Amino acid sequence: MVENRPIARLLAHLFLIIGVIVVAFPVYYTFVASTQDSRPIANGEVSLLPGERLIANYGVAIDVGVAKTSGQPVGRMLFNSLVVALLIAVGKIVISLLSAYAVVFFRFPLRLVFFWMIFITLMLPVEVRILPTYKVVSDLGMLDSFGGLTLPLIASATATLLFRQFFMTIPDELVEAAKIDGAGPLRFLRDMVIPLSTTNIAALFVILFIYGWNQYLWPLLVTTSGSMETVIIGIKRMIAGADARTEWGAVMATTMLAMLPPVAVVVLMQRWFVKGLVDSEK
């Protein structure tokens, strides 16, 4: 046993500490840079101790941000990113849950064919079909809208597969008992399937929220107005090109602010996230 071997325990803790340092140091470095003046950051002379411009840099990031280039402060972009991430996460979960429920609990011709058609879409991510998808969104007049930002990303074959695999573990006796009790499909979904799927939904929500929050390519294409840009795009726009001066302190402060919502979701839902991934009890 590992707990009875002091050397093994010491090595395990050593590797864990090294792993934490490797992961946490870039975040700490970014925070320290967000409290310092832009000049030493541009010259690669960042101190490892926090500076004196904490309030100033974060104030510029929140109130001004990229106003010189897109006319919108970072606060607006954080709001856009939050709405996009929530719509993508909730939409993927709802559509995947309903499609998996139909495939597992309903008997209709070619249902497995339809499931595999959904599964095959894993080979066609938005990057592969980006031109026709953009054409459709443009023809529907959905550019510079939350619908255009989220609808092309709202389906998930992976989530459908995970829900299907879980629904297949629900005993047939439970389904028969619900039928005898007079429960229809919607009541069975509401009162039995969804409560049993709570941990799976929580785990998927964390993953899909981070997926939606980190989107860059698709929002970059469908947003031409600064009022609809997400914070990931905002960080890129804050980095000036050519000989223009970049306010690196504000850029680092914006980066730290962009980390907070995903980190908060992971921390607040950590217990459900882990349980949804590893819990074997059904």
CYANA upper distance limits for C-alpha pairs under 8 A (distance plus 0.5 A):
  1 MET  CA      5 ARG  CA      7.51
  2 VAL  CA      6 PRO  CA      8.47
  2 VAL  CA      8 ALA  CA      6.63
  2 VAL  CA      9 ARG  CA      6.88
  3 GLU  CA      8 ALA  CA      8.39
  3 GLU  CA      9 ARG  CA      6.94
  5 ARG  CA      9 ARG  CA      6.74
  6 PRO  CA     10 LEU  CA      6.56
  7 ILE  CA     11 LEU  CA      6.67
  8 ALA  CA     12 ALA  CA      6.56
  9 ARG  CA     13 HIS  CA      6.68
 10 LEU  CA     14 LEU  CA      6.54
 11 LEU  CA     15 PHE  CA      6.62
 12 ALA  CA     16 LEU  CA      6.74
 13 HIS  CA     17 ILE  CA      6.60
 14 LEU  CA     18 ILE  CA      6.70
 15 PHE  CA     19 GLY  CA      6.58
 16 LEU  CA     20 VAL  CA      6.68
 17 ILE  CA     21 ILE  CA      6.70
 18 ILE  CA     22 VAL  CA      6.67
 19 GLY  CA     23 VAL  CA      6.71
 20 VAL  CA     24 ALA  CA      6.24
 21 ILE  CA     25 PHE  CA      6.02
 22 VAL  CA     26 PRO  CA      8.08
 23 VAL  CA     27 VAL  CA      8.11
 24 ALA  CA     28 TYR  CA      6.71
 25 PHE  CA     29 TYR  CA      6.46
 26 PRO  CA     30 THR  CA      6.61
 27 VAL  CA     31 PHE  CA      6.78
 28 TYR  CA     32 VAL  CA      6.65
 29 TYR  CA     33 ALA  CA      6.61
 29 TYR  CA     48 LEU  CA      7.47
 30 THR  CA     34 SER  CA      6.63
 30 THR  CA    252 MET  CA      6.34
 30 THR  CA    253 ALA  CA      8.39
 30 THR  CA    255 THR  CA      8.20
 30 THR  CA    256 MET  CA      7.61
 31 PHE  CA     35 THR  CA      7.25
 31 PHE  CA     50 PRO  CA      8.30
 31 PHE  CA    252 MET  CA      7.46
 31 PHE  CA    253 ALA  CA      7.60
 31 PHE  CA    256 MET  CA      7.05
 32 VAL  CA     36 GLN  CA      7.41
 32 VAL  CA     46 VAL  CA      8.41
 32 VAL  CA     47 SER  CA      7.97
 32 VAL  CA     48 LEU  CA      6.99
 32 VAL  CA     49 LEU  CA      6.81
 32 VAL  CA     50 PRO  CA      5.29
 32 VAL  CA     51 GLY  CA      7.41
 33 ALA  CA     37 ASP  CA      8.42
 33 ALA  CA     41 ILE  CA      7.30
 33 ALA  CA     46 VAL  CA      6.95
 33 ALA  CA     47 SER  CA      8.33
 33 ALA  CA     50 PRO  CA      7.98
 33 ALA  CA     51 GLY  CA      8.37
 33 ALA  CA    248 TRP  CA      8.42
 33 ALA  CA    249 GLY  CA      6.70
 33 ALA  CA    252 MET  CA      6.74
 33 ALA  CA    253 ALA  CA      8.49
 34 SER  CA     53 ARG  CA      8.23
 34 SER  CA     54 LEU  CA      7.15
 34 SER  CA     57 ASN  CA      7.09
 34 SER  CA     58 TYR  CA      8.18
 34 SER  CA    248 TRP  CA      8.12
 34 SER  CA    249 GLY  CA      5.16
 34 SER  CA    250 ALA  CA      7.02
 34 SER  CA    251 VAL  CA      7.93
 34 SER  CA    252 MET  CA      5.13
 34 SER  CA    253 ALA  CA      5.15
 34 SER  CA    256 MET  CA      8.34
 35 THR  CA     50 PRO  CA      6.30
 35 THR  CA     51 GLY  CA      5.34
 35 THR  CA     52 GLU  CA      6.56
 35 THR  CA     53 ARG  CA      5.20
 35 THR  CA     54 LEU  CA      4.64
 35 THR  CA     55 ILE  CA      8.26
 35 THR  CA     57 ASN  CA      7.09
 35 THR  CA    249 GLY  CA      7.03
 35 THR  CA    253 ALA  CA      8.13
 36 GLN  CA     40 PRO  CA      8.29
 36 GLN  CA     41 ILE  CA      8.14
 36 GLN  CA     46 VAL  CA      8.29
 36 GLN  CA     50 PRO  CA      7.57
 36 GLN  CA     51 GLY  CA      5.24
 36 GLN  CA     52 GLU  CA      6.78
 36 GLN  CA     53 ARG  CA      5.84
 36 GLN  CA     54 LEU  CA      7.62
 36 GLN  CA     57 ASN  CA      8.43
 36 GLN  CA    249 GLY  CA      6.46
 37 ASP  CA     41 ILE  CA      7.50
 37 ASP  CA     51 GLY  CA      8.39
 37 ASP  CA     53 ARG  CA      7.22
 37 ASP  CA    248 TRP  CA      8.13
 37 ASP  CA    249 GLY  CA      6.34
 38 SER  CA     42 ALA  CA      6.66
 38 SER  CA    246 THR  CA      7.97
 38 SER  CA    247 GLU  CA      6.04
 38 SER  CA    248 TRP  CA      5.31
 38 SER  CA    249 GLY  CA      5.64
 39 ARG  CA     43 ASN  CA      6.81
 39 ARG  CA    248 TRP  CA      8.47
 40 PRO  CA     44 GLY  CA      6.53
 40 PRO  CA     45 GLU  CA      5.30
 40 PRO  CA     46 VAL  CA      6.24
 41 ILE  CA     45 GLU  CA      6.31
 41 ILE  CA     46 VAL  CA      5.85
 41 ILE  CA    248 TRP  CA      7.06
 41 ILE  CA    249 GLY  CA      8.14
 42 ALA  CA    248 TRP  CA      7.62
 47 SER  CA     51 GLY  CA      8.45
 53 ARG  CA     57 ASN  CA      6.27
 54 LEU  CA     58 TYR  CA      6.74
 55 ILE  CA     59 GLY  CA      6.33
 56 ALA  CA     60 VAL  CA      6.71
 57 ASN  CA     61 ALA  CA      6.68
 57 ASN  CA    249 GLY  CA      6.21
 57 ASN  CA    250 ALA  CA      5.44
 57 ASN  CA    253 ALA  CA      6.81
 58 TYR  CA     62 ILE  CA      6.61
 58 TYR  CA    250 ALA  CA      6.94
 58 TYR  CA    253 ALA  CA      5.98
 58 TYR  CA    254 THR  CA      7.84
 59 GLY  CA     63 ASP  CA      6.37
 59 GLY  CA     64 VAL  CA      8.22
 60 VAL  CA     64 VAL  CA      5.59
 60 VAL  CA     65 GLY  CA      6.47
 60 VAL  CA    250 ALA  CA      6.73
 61 ALA  CA     65 GLY  CA      4.84
 61 ALA  CA     66 VAL  CA      8.49
 61 ALA  CA     73 PRO  CA      7.66
 61 ALA  CA     74 VAL  CA      6.51
 61 ALA  CA    250 ALA  CA      5.66
 61 ALA  CA    251 VAL  CA      7.76
 61 ALA  CA    253 ALA  CA      6.85
 61 ALA  CA    254 THR  CA      6.14
 62 ILE  CA     73 PRO  CA      6.53
 62 ILE  CA     74 VAL  CA      5.65
 62 ILE  CA     75 GLY  CA      5.72
 62 ILE  CA    254 THR  CA      8.18
 63 ASP  CA     73 PRO  CA      5.96
 63 ASP  CA     74 VAL  CA      7.48
 63 ASP  CA     75 GLY  CA      7.49
 64 VAL  CA     72 GLN  CA      7.77
 64 VAL  CA     73 PRO  CA      5.23
 64 VAL  CA     74 VAL  CA      7.49
 65 GLY  CA     72 GLN  CA      7.53
 65 GLY  CA     73 PRO  CA      5.03
 65 GLY  CA     74 VAL  CA      5.45
 65 GLY  CA    234 GLY  CA      8.43
 65 GLY  CA    238 MET  CA      7.78
 65 GLY  CA    250 ALA  CA      7.74
 65 GLY  CA    254 THR  CA      8.29
 66 VAL  CA     70 SER  CA      6.40
 66 VAL  CA     71 GLY  CA      7.05
 66 VAL  CA     72 GLN  CA      6.64
 66 VAL  CA     73 PRO  CA      6.41
 66 VAL  CA     74 VAL  CA      7.44
 66 VAL  CA    234 GLY  CA      7.14
 66 VAL  CA    237 ARG  CA      7.26
 66 VAL  CA    238 MET  CA      6.03
 67 ALA  CA     71 GLY  CA      4.35
 67 ALA  CA     72 GLN  CA      5.29
 67 ALA  CA     73 PRO  CA      6.16
 69 THR  CA    237 ARG  CA      7.76
 69 THR  CA    238 MET  CA      8.40
 70 SER  CA    225 SER  CA      8.11
 70 SER  CA    226 GLY  CA      5.36
 71 GLY  CA    226 GLY  CA      6.70
 71 GLY  CA    227 SER  CA      8.25
 72 GLN  CA     76 ARG  CA      7.05
 72 GLN  CA     77 MET  CA      8.00
 72 GLN  CA    226 GLY  CA      6.43
 72 GLN  CA    227 SER  CA      6.66
 73 PRO  CA     77 MET  CA      7.45
 74 VAL  CA     78 LEU  CA      6.59
 74 VAL  CA    231 VAL  CA      7.11
 74 VAL  CA    234 GLY  CA      7.55
 74 VAL  CA    254 THR  CA      7.70
 75 GLY  CA     79 PHE  CA      6.88
 76 ARG  CA     80 ASN  CA      6.81
 76 ARG  CA    227 SER  CA      7.65
 77 MET  CA     81 SER  CA      6.63
 77 MET  CA    227 SER  CA      8.02
 77 MET  CA    228 MET  CA      7.71
 77 MET  CA    229 GLU  CA      6.34
 77 MET  CA    230 THR  CA      5.15
 77 MET  CA    231 VAL  CA      5.20
 77 MET  CA    234 GLY  CA      7.51
 78 LEU  CA     82 LEU  CA      6.62
 78 LEU  CA    230 THR  CA      7.01
 78 LEU  CA    231 VAL  CA      5.90
 78 LEU  CA    258 ALA  CA      7.59
 79 PHE  CA     83 VAL  CA      6.74
 79 PHE  CA    230 THR  CA      8.46
 80 ASN  CA     84 VAL  CA      6.63
 80 ASN  CA    228 MET  CA      6.90
 80 ASN  CA    229 GLU  CA      7.30
 80 ASN  CA    230 THR  CA      5.94
 80 ASN  CA    231 VAL  CA      8.07
 81 SER  CA     85 ALA  CA      6.47
 81 SER  CA    212 GLY  CA      8.43
 81 SER  CA    213 TRP  CA      6.30
 81 SER  CA    230 THR  CA      5.41
 81 SER  CA    231 VAL  CA      6.66
 82 LEU  CA     86 LEU  CA      6.59
 82 LEU  CA    213 TRP  CA      7.46
 82 LEU  CA    261 PRO  CA      8.33
 83 VAL  CA     87 LEU  CA      6.56
 83 VAL  CA    146 PHE  CA      8.37
 84 VAL  CA     88 ILE  CA      6.56
 84 VAL  CA    146 PHE  CA      7.21
 84 VAL  CA    149 LEU  CA      7.37
 84 VAL  CA    150 THR  CA      6.71
 84 VAL  CA    212 GLY  CA      6.95
 84 VAL  CA    213 TRP  CA      7.56
 85 ALA  CA     89 ALA  CA      6.55
 85 ALA  CA    208 LEU  CA      8.13
 85 ALA  CA    209 PHE  CA      5.55
 85 ALA  CA    210 ILE  CA      7.63
 85 ALA  CA    211 TYR  CA      7.93
 85 ALA  CA    212 GLY  CA      4.75
 85 ALA  CA    213 TRP  CA      5.39
 86 LEU  CA     90 VAL  CA      6.43
 86 LEU  CA    209 PHE  CA      6.73
 86 LEU  CA    212 GLY  CA      8.11
 87 LEU  CA     91 GLY  CA      6.14
 87 LEU  CA    150 THR  CA      7.16
 87 LEU  CA    154 ILE  CA      8.40
 88 ILE  CA     92 LYS  CA      6.39
 88 ILE  CA    150 THR  CA      6.25
 88 ILE  CA    151 LEU  CA      8.24
 88 ILE  CA    153 LEU  CA      7.17
 88 ILE  CA    154 ILE  CA      5.74
 88 ILE  CA    208 LEU  CA      7.59
 88 ILE  CA    209 PHE  CA      7.59
 88 ILE  CA    212 GLY  CA      6.43
 89 ALA  CA     93 ILE  CA      6.74
 89 ALA  CA    154 ILE  CA      8.15
 89 ALA  CA    204 LEU  CA      8.43
 89 ALA  CA    205 PHE  CA      6.16
 89 ALA  CA    208 LEU  CA      5.36
 89 ALA  CA    209 PHE  CA      5.61
 89 ALA  CA    212 GLY  CA      7.44
 90 VAL  CA     94 VAL  CA      6.63
 90 VAL  CA    205 PHE  CA      7.70
 91 GLY  CA     95 ILE  CA      6.58
 91 GLY  CA    154 ILE  CA      6.05
 91 GLY  CA    155 ALA  CA      7.91
 92 LYS  CA     96 SER  CA      6.33
 92 LYS  CA    154 ILE  CA      5.48
 92 LYS  CA    155 ALA  CA      5.71
 92 LYS  CA    156 SER  CA      6.25
 92 LYS  CA    159 ALA  CA      7.87
 92 LYS  CA    208 LEU  CA      8.27
 93 ILE  CA     97 LEU  CA      6.33
 93 ILE  CA    159 ALA  CA      7.45
 93 ILE  CA    201 ILE  CA      7.48
 93 ILE  CA    204 LEU  CA      7.88
 93 ILE  CA    205 PHE  CA      7.82
 94 VAL  CA     98 LEU  CA      6.71
 95 ILE  CA     99 SER  CA      6.59
 95 ILE  CA    155 ALA  CA      7.16
 95 ILE  CA    156 SER  CA      8.47
 96 SER  CA    100 ALA  CA      6.46
 96 SER  CA    155 ALA  CA      7.57
 96 SER  CA    156 SER  CA      6.89
 96 SER  CA    157 ALA  CA      7.80
 96 SER  CA    159 ALA  CA      6.20
 96 SER  CA    160 THR  CA      4.90
 96 SER  CA    163 PHE  CA      7.69
 97 LEU  CA    101 TYR  CA      6.50
 97 LEU  CA    159 ALA  CA      8.22
 97 LEU  CA    160 THR  CA      6.90
 97 LEU  CA    163 PHE  CA      6.63
 98 LEU  CA    102 ALA  CA      6.68
 99 SER  CA    103 VAL  CA      6.78
 99 SER  CA    160 THR  CA      7.17
100 ALA  CA    104 VAL  CA      6.64
100 ALA  CA    160 THR  CA      5.88
100 ALA  CA    161 LEU  CA      7.70
100 ALA  CA    163 PHE  CA      6.37
100 ALA  CA    164 ARG  CA      5.35
100 ALA  CA    167 PHE  CA      8.21
101 TYR  CA    105 PHE  CA      6.31
101 TYR  CA    106 PHE  CA      8.14
101 TYR  CA    163 PHE  CA      8.35
101 TYR  CA    164 ARG  CA      7.53
101 TYR  CA    167 PHE  CA      7.72
101 TYR  CA    189 LEU  CA      8.49
102 ALA  CA    106 PHE  CA      5.80
103 VAL  CA    107 ARG  CA      8.16
103 VAL  CA    111 ARG  CA      6.47
103 VAL  CA    112 LEU  CA      7.69
103 VAL  CA    115 PHE  CA      7.34
103 VAL  CA    164 ARG  CA      8.00
104 VAL  CA    164 ARG  CA      7.03
104 VAL  CA    167 PHE  CA      7.25
104 VAL  CA    168 MET  CA      7.16
107 ARG  CA    111 ARG  CA      7.79
110 LEU  CA    114 PHE  CA      6.82
111 ARG  CA    115 PHE  CA      6.78
112 LEU  CA    116 TRP  CA      6.68
113 VAL  CA    117 MET  CA      6.63
114 PHE  CA    118 ILE  CA      6.80
115 PHE  CA    119 PHE  CA      6.73
116 TRP  CA    120 ILE  CA      6.48
117 MET  CA    121 THR  CA      7.27
118 ILE  CA    122 LEU  CA      8.36
118 ILE  CA    157 ALA  CA      6.23
119 PHE  CA    157 ALA  CA      5.69
119 PHE  CA    158 THR  CA      7.87
119 PHE  CA    161 LEU  CA      7.87
120 ILE  CA    124 LEU  CA      8.12
120 ILE  CA    157 ALA  CA      8.41
121 THR  CA    125 PRO  CA      7.62
121 THR  CA    157 ALA  CA      7.16
122 LEU  CA    157 ALA  CA      6.76
122 LEU  CA    158 THR  CA      7.99
124 LEU  CA    128 VAL  CA      6.27
124 LEU  CA    129 ARG  CA      7.15
125 PRO  CA    129 ARG  CA      7.27
126 VAL  CA    130 ILE  CA      5.84
126 VAL  CA    133 THR  CA      8.21
126 VAL  CA    152 PRO  CA      8.04
126 VAL  CA    153 LEU  CA      7.79
126 VAL  CA    218 TRP  CA      8.40
129 ARG  CA    133 THR  CA      6.58
130 ILE  CA    134 TYR  CA      6.43
130 ILE  CA    218 TRP  CA      8.43
131 LEU  CA    135 LYS  CA      6.74
132 PRO  CA    136 VAL  CA      6.74
133 THR  CA    137 VAL  CA      6.73
133 THR  CA    152 PRO  CA      7.63
134 TYR  CA    138 SER  CA      6.46
134 TYR  CA    221 LEU  CA      8.38
134 TYR  CA    222 VAL  CA      7.87
135 LYS  CA    139 ASP  CA      6.56
136 VAL  CA    140 LEU  CA      6.71
137 VAL  CA    141 GLY  CA      6.90
137 VAL  CA    142 MET  CA      5.90
137 VAL  CA    143 LEU  CA      7.04
137 VAL  CA    148 GLY  CA      6.61
138 SER  CA    142 MET  CA      6.46
138 SER  CA    143 LEU  CA      6.36
142 MET  CA    147 GLY  CA      6.82
142 MET  CA    148 GLY  CA      5.29
143 LEU  CA    148 GLY  CA      6.09
143 LEU  CA    149 LEU  CA      8.36
143 LEU  CA    222 VAL  CA      5.72
143 LEU  CA    223 THR  CA      6.79
143 LEU  CA    224 THR  CA      8.32
144 ASP  CA    148 GLY  CA      7.35
144 ASP  CA    149 LEU  CA      8.16
144 ASP  CA    222 VAL  CA      6.54
144 ASP  CA    223 THR  CA      5.21
144 ASP  CA    224 THR  CA      6.86
144 ASP  CA    225 SER  CA      6.93
144 ASP  CA    228 MET  CA      6.45
145 SER  CA    149 LEU  CA      6.86
145 SER  CA    223 THR  CA      8.23
145 SER  CA    228 MET  CA      7.44
146 PHE  CA    150 THR  CA      6.59
146 PHE  CA    228 MET  CA      8.39
147 GLY  CA    151 LEU  CA      6.02
148 GLY  CA    152 PRO  CA      7.55
148 GLY  CA    222 VAL  CA      7.36
149 LEU  CA    153 LEU  CA      8.24
149 LEU  CA    218 TRP  CA      7.74
149 LEU  CA    219 PRO  CA      6.49
149 LEU  CA    222 VAL  CA      7.30
150 THR  CA    154 ILE  CA      6.43
151 LEU  CA    155 ALA  CA      8.43
156 SER  CA    160 THR  CA      6.86
157 ALA  CA    161 LEU  CA      6.66
158 THR  CA    162 LEU  CA      6.79
159 ALA  CA    163 PHE  CA      6.62
159 ALA  CA    204 LEU  CA      7.76
160 THR  CA    164 ARG  CA      6.52
161 LEU  CA    165 GLN  CA      6.65
162 LEU  CA    166 PHE  CA      6.83
163 PHE  CA    167 PHE  CA      6.55
163 PHE  CA    200 ASN  CA      8.25
164 ARG  CA    168 MET  CA      6.68
165 GLN  CA    169 THR  CA      7.48
166 PHE  CA    170 ILE  CA      7.74
166 PHE  CA    197 SER  CA      8.45
167 PHE  CA    193 VAL  CA      8.25
169 THR  CA    282 LYS  CA      7.80
170 ILE  CA    174 LEU  CA      7.71
170 ILE  CA    282 LYS  CA      7.86
171 PRO  CA    175 VAL  CA      7.50
172 ASP  CA    176 GLU  CA      6.74
173 GLU  CA    177 ALA  CA      6.51
174 LEU  CA    178 ALA  CA      6.71
175 VAL  CA    179 LYS  CA      6.86
176 GLU  CA    180 ILE  CA      6.72
177 ALA  CA    181 ASP  CA      6.63
178 ALA  CA    182 GLY  CA      6.87
178 ALA  CA    183 ALA  CA      5.80
178 ALA  CA    184 GLY  CA      8.40
178 ALA  CA    188 PHE  CA      7.24
179 LYS  CA    183 ALA  CA      5.92
179 LYS  CA    184 GLY  CA      7.48
183 ALA  CA    187 ARG  CA      6.10
183 ALA  CA    188 PHE  CA      6.35
184 GLY  CA    188 PHE  CA      6.53
185 PRO  CA    189 LEU  CA      6.61
186 LEU  CA    190 ARG  CA      6.59
187 ARG  CA    191 ASP  CA      6.28
187 ARG  CA    192 MET  CA      8.34
188 PHE  CA    192 MET  CA      5.82
188 PHE  CA    193 VAL  CA      6.99
189 LEU  CA    193 VAL  CA      5.27
189 LEU  CA    194 ILE  CA      6.48
190 ARG  CA    194 ILE  CA      6.15
190 ARG  CA    195 PRO  CA      7.97
191 ASP  CA    195 PRO  CA      7.09
192 MET  CA    196 LEU  CA      6.77
193 VAL  CA    197 SER  CA      6.68
194 ILE  CA    198 THR  CA      6.83
196 LEU  CA    282 LYS  CA      7.98
197 SER  CA    201 ILE  CA      6.54
198 THR  CA    202 ALA  CA      6.70
199 THR  CA    203 ALA  CA      6.69
199 THR  CA    272 TRP  CA      5.99
199 THR  CA    273 PHE  CA      7.40
199 THR  CA    275 LYS  CA      6.84
199 THR  CA    276 GLY  CA      4.88
200 ASN  CA    204 LEU  CA      6.66
200 ASN  CA    273 PHE  CA      8.26
200 ASN  CA    276 GLY  CA      5.09
200 ASN  CA    277 LEU  CA      7.68
201 ILE  CA    205 PHE  CA      6.46
201 ILE  CA    276 GLY  CA      8.16
202 ALA  CA    206 VAL  CA      6.96
202 ALA  CA    269 MET  CA      7.67
202 ALA  CA    272 TRP  CA      6.37
202 ALA  CA    273 PHE  CA      6.33
202 ALA  CA    276 GLY  CA      7.40
203 ALA  CA    207 ILE  CA      7.10
203 ALA  CA    272 TRP  CA      6.87
203 ALA  CA    273 PHE  CA      4.55
203 ALA  CA    274 VAL  CA      7.62
203 ALA  CA    275 LYS  CA      8.34
203 ALA  CA    276 GLY  CA      5.78
203 ALA  CA    277 LEU  CA      7.14
204 LEU  CA    208 LEU  CA      6.43
204 LEU  CA    273 PHE  CA      8.24
205 PHE  CA    209 PHE  CA      6.25
206 VAL  CA    210 ILE  CA      6.87
206 VAL  CA    265 VAL  CA      7.05
206 VAL  CA    266 VAL  CA      6.82
206 VAL  CA    269 MET  CA      7.88
206 VAL  CA    273 PHE  CA      7.51
207 ILE  CA    211 TYR  CA      6.74
208 LEU  CA    212 GLY  CA      6.58
209 PHE  CA    213 TRP  CA      6.55
209 PHE  CA    262 PRO  CA      7.90
210 ILE  CA    214 ASN  CA      6.63
210 ILE  CA    262 PRO  CA      6.41
211 TYR  CA    215 GLN  CA      7.05
213 TRP  CA    262 PRO  CA      8.02
214 ASN  CA    232 ILE  CA      7.30
215 GLN  CA    219 PRO  CA      7.31
215 GLN  CA    232 ILE  CA      7.96
216 TYR  CA    220 LEU  CA      6.48
216 TYR  CA    232 ILE  CA      6.83
216 TYR  CA    233 ILE  CA      6.97
217 LEU  CA    221 LEU  CA      7.00
218 TRP  CA    222 VAL  CA      6.89
219 PRO  CA    223 THR  CA      6.31
219 PRO  CA    229 GLU  CA      7.56
219 PRO  CA    230 THR  CA      7.70
219 PRO  CA    233 ILE  CA      8.35
220 LEU  CA    224 THR  CA      8.46
220 LEU  CA    229 GLU  CA      8.14
220 LEU  CA    233 ILE  CA      7.25
223 THR  CA    228 MET  CA      6.60
223 THR  CA    229 GLU  CA      6.63
224 THR  CA    228 MET  CA      8.28
224 THR  CA    229 GLU  CA      8.43
225 SER  CA    229 GLU  CA      7.41
229 GLU  CA    233 ILE  CA      6.89
229 GLU  CA    234 GLY  CA      7.33
230 THR  CA    234 GLY  CA      6.77
231 VAL  CA    235 ILE  CA      6.69
231 VAL  CA    258 ALA  CA      7.18
232 ILE  CA    236 LYS  CA      7.31
232 ILE  CA    258 ALA  CA      8.09
233 ILE  CA    237 ARG  CA      6.82
234 GLY  CA    238 MET  CA      6.68
235 ILE  CA    239 ILE  CA      7.39
235 ILE  CA    251 VAL  CA      6.84
235 ILE  CA    254 THR  CA      7.31
235 ILE  CA    255 THR  CA      7.45
238 MET  CA    246 THR  CA      7.53
238 MET  CA    247 GLU  CA      8.05
238 MET  CA    251 VAL  CA      6.87
239 ILE  CA    246 THR  CA      6.03
239 ILE  CA    247 GLU  CA      8.09
239 ILE  CA    248 TRP  CA      8.21
239 ILE  CA    251 VAL  CA      7.79
240 ALA  CA    244 ALA  CA      6.13
240 ALA  CA    245 ARG  CA      6.79
240 ALA  CA    246 THR  CA      5.68
247 GLU  CA    251 VAL  CA      6.80
248 TRP  CA    252 MET  CA      6.55
249 GLY  CA    253 ALA  CA      6.67
250 ALA  CA    254 THR  CA      6.54
251 VAL  CA    255 THR  CA      6.71
252 MET  CA    256 MET  CA      6.79
253 ALA  CA    257 LEU  CA      6.78
254 THR  CA    258 ALA  CA      6.57
255 THR  CA    259 MET  CA      6.94
256 MET  CA    260 LEU  CA      7.23
257 LEU  CA    261 PRO  CA      8.41
259 MET  CA    263 VAL  CA      6.66
260 LEU  CA    264 ALA  CA      6.43
261 PRO  CA    265 VAL  CA      6.71
262 PRO  CA    266 VAL  CA      6.77
263 VAL  CA    267 VAL  CA      6.58
264 ALA  CA    268 LEU  CA      6.42
265 VAL  CA    269 MET  CA      6.42
266 VAL  CA    270 GLN  CA      5.90
266 VAL  CA    273 PHE  CA      8.36
269 MET  CA    273 PHE  CA      6.38
270 GLN  CA    274 VAL  CA      6.61
271 ARG  CA    275 LYS  CA      6.63
272 TRP  CA    276 GLY  CA      6.35
273 PHE  CA    277 LEU  CA      6.93
274 VAL  CA    278 VAL  CA      6.64
274 VAL  CA    279 ASP  CA      8.27
275 LYS  CA    279 ASP  CA      5.46
